[in-house]
Amino acid sequence: MGGNHSHQPPVFDENEEVNFDHFQILRAIGKGSFGKVCIVQKRDTKKMYAMKYMNKQKCIERDEVRNVFRELQIMQGLEHPFLVNLWYSFQDEEDMFMVVDLLLGGDLRYHLQQNVHFTEGAVKLYICELALALEYLQRYHIIHRDIKPDNILLDEHGHVHITDFNIATIVKGTEKASSMAGTKPYMAPEVFQVYVDGGPGYSYPVDWWSLGVTAYELLRGWRPYEIHSATPIDEILSMFKVERVHYSSTWCKGMVALLKKLLTKDPESRLSSLGDVQSAPYLADMNWDAVFEKALTPGFVPNKGRLNCDPTFELEEMILESKPLHKKKKRLAKNRSKDGTKDSCPLNGHLQQCLETVRKEFIIFNREKLRRQQGQSGQLLDPEGRAGNQQSKLQDGCNNNILAHACSRGCSS
């Protein structure tokens, strides 16, 4: 196929915005809450990434534009070894794209379903790596709100990375969050309480509760409370009141003590900061610099000889998808040529207006370009390699949510 092609990587203009043509699509690997994910290779650098793409019209119809914009707004201001970091974001007529770190080790949910036995040593390191990530998010006033095995990806060496910021929220100062958000089995008691009686709201400790539930599940194979998505909220709150969590007699006392502190129902008494975790006797022997540098060997290393995900995603994309990615170029060219003809079927006016708002408000991002500019300007970077003004950008981005929400609300009626 194409035997006369040059093997020289294409050269793109440094000032040109990154777009779909800059990537070669390799294969589909997953479906998120409102998007699909595939493996791509950037044509000029040959670097591999994961690319999440979300159909604009579907996002508008499902009132999800706000979540996409929130995720973009948050991710453009973050970079950390235990997060899935954003590299590029761009759009075309059909889709919004986010290009992020490629992690081929699969998520922890996949490995639980494959009946992987996680040792205490493996889970101990996960807790430490995730604690560093949560502390970092806290520094930037971010509550993730959906920490669970499905949102923790492994790299090829077995280190953990938090993904999926589409229901994360930013709280400043003494502000508290008050909306019911998350995945029921991993949500802290105070989130349900807010829903029932307004309560005082909740803050960062909810993520540490979710970390406790996740760690327990990895060790035991099931969660500390029998909560499912259909379990009524009053039943959940009564469970928290009357049921006692059972800790396995085979676990060492230090691990049990740590889990008990993470699964403390009162957020004021719950272990909920890096300092709290570091002071746990069980982790007294931890070399935290080595944890941060990924110098400690994880207890579980994913199988390198296979793609650690469900193979049906690829088939779905090829067979069931009405607008497959690999045919996008031809499809868009055809649509553009049709635009001037009488036969073209116009979208309803309101949807067209929404699509235009999304196009204008979408946040374009290029970490590679940002780094180049920072290097040239000699701008001071913080320890994570980000410019000092990034946090103000993160907060300014809140305006995008308002506009996107106004549009999506109107379209979803």
Secondary structure, DSSP 8 states (H G I E B T S, - for coil): --TT---S-----TTS---GGGEEEEEEEEE-SS-EEEEEEETTT--EEEEEEEEHHHHHHTT-HHHHHHHHHHHTT---TTB--EEEEEE-SSEEEEEE---TT-BHHHHHHTT----HHHHHHHHHHHHHHHHHHHHTTEE----SGGGEEE-TTS-EEE---TT-EE--TT--B-S--S-GGG--HHHHHHHHH--S-B-THHHHHHHHHHHHHHHHSS-SS---TTS-HHHHHHHHHH------TTS-HHHHHHHHHHT-SSTTTS--SHHHHHTSGGGTT--HHHHHTT-S--S----TTS-SS-THHHHIIIII-SS-GGGHHHHHHHHHHHTTSTT-----HHHHHHHHHHHHH---EEHHHHHHHHHHHT--B-TTS-BTTHHHHHHHTHHHHHHHHHHHHHHT-
